[in-house]
Every structure is written in structure tokens, then in C-alpha cells.
Amino acid sequence: MVRLRKIVLRNKITNNDIDSLDDSYNISDTECFAHVTAVSGYQAQINLVGKQYESLFVARIKGHKKASNIVLDDKEYEIIQIRYHGITRTDIYFGNKGSDENALG
């Protein structure tokens, strides 16, 4: 199912410009619209990212974007993989891990 949905790209910006030992960070949120596709099926997930996840999504965004996490429908997901297609499009694979008993690698 493909839908144009509002997602939040969450970036962690470290504060170690002045002090290299400073591990603190700020969180920056950027809202954008993306075509979000849910990837279901064990074999489809293995073919795309090499592991099985409880839920796996692909967000196709115009432009060159980066993020640490993605918020979709008030749930925060970890980013599995980011693929850049020139400067025109970014594909972000994100989801949450289920149990690791069926996961490869």
C-alpha cells in the first residue's frame, strides 16, 4: 500500500564542535511528505535489507535527506538503510525489530 504521508525526520546533532569530549546532542525534527510503502512478507524483506523485521517501511522522499530516526503515526522507528538516487530522491528503509529468532545475520 503506497500513500503520501507526513513523516518526521529526526536528526541527532552533536555538540562537540568546541569540545571534542562533549557527547551531548540536540534533536532536530523536520516534517516532510513521502510515499510510504509497507513491506510485508519474509522473502521481500530478506531481498531488500537482508533481515526480517516486525514491520518494515520504505519512504521515498524528494531531494537529498538524512535522518537518525523516523516518526510515523506518533511511533519512532529506527533507520535500517538510506539509499540516495542522485540529488533527486532518497529512499529510507525503516522499521522496528521483532524477535531475533528468525532474523539473519
GIJO-V432857 format. One record per residue. RES is the residue in three letters. D_LAST is the distance of its C-alpha to the last C-alpha in Angstrom with 1 decimal. Layout:
BEGIN
[[RES D_LAST] [RES D_LAST]]
END
This chain:
BEGIN
[[MET 27.9] [VAL 28.7] [ARG 30.9] [LEU 32.3] [ARG 31.4] [LYS 32.0] [ILE 28.9] [VAL 28.9] [LEU 27.0] [ARG 26.7] [ASN 26.7] [LYS 26.7] [ILE 29.5] [THR 29.8] [ASN 33.3] [ASN 33.1] [ASP 35.4] [ILE 38.3] [ASP 36.7] [SER 33.5] [LEU 32.9] [ASP 33.0] [ASP 29.7] [SER 31.1] [TYR 30.3] [ASN 31.9] [ILE 30.3] [SER 31.5] [ASP 31.3] [THR 32.1] [GLU 32.8] [CYS 32.4] [PHE 32.3] [ALA 29.4] [HIS 28.7] [VAL 26.0] [THR 24.2] [ALA 22.1] [VAL 19.3] [SER 19.3] [GLY 17.9] [TYR 14.5] [GLN 14.9] [ALA 16.2] [GLN 13.4] [ILE 10.8] [ASN 13.5] [LEU 14.1] [VAL 11.0] [GLY 8.0] [LYS 7.2] [GLN 10.0] [TYR 12.3] [GLU 15.6] [SER 17.5] [LEU 16.8] [PHE 19.7] [VAL 20.8] [ALA 23.8] [ARG 26.0] [ILE 28.4] [LYS 31.3] [GLY 31.4] [HIS 29.1] [LYS 27.5] [LYS 25.0] [ALA 23.9] [SER 21.8] [ASN 21.7] [ILE 23.4] [VAL 25.9] [LEU 26.6] [ASP 29.1] [ASP 29.3] [LYS 25.6] [GLU 23.4] [TYR 20.0] [GLU 17.4] [ILE 16.9] [ILE 13.6] [GLN 15.2] [ILE 18.8] [ARG 20.4] [TYR 24.0] [HIS 26.5] [GLY 29.4] [ILE 31.4] [THR 31.9] [ARG 28.7] [THR 25.4] [ASP 22.5] [ILE 20.5] [TYR 17.4] [PHE 17.3] [GLY 16.6] [ASN 15.8] [LYS 12.9] [GLY 14.0] [SER 13.0] [ASP 9.5] [GLU 10.6] [ASN 9.8] [ALA 6.6] [LEU 3.8] [GLY 0.0]]
END
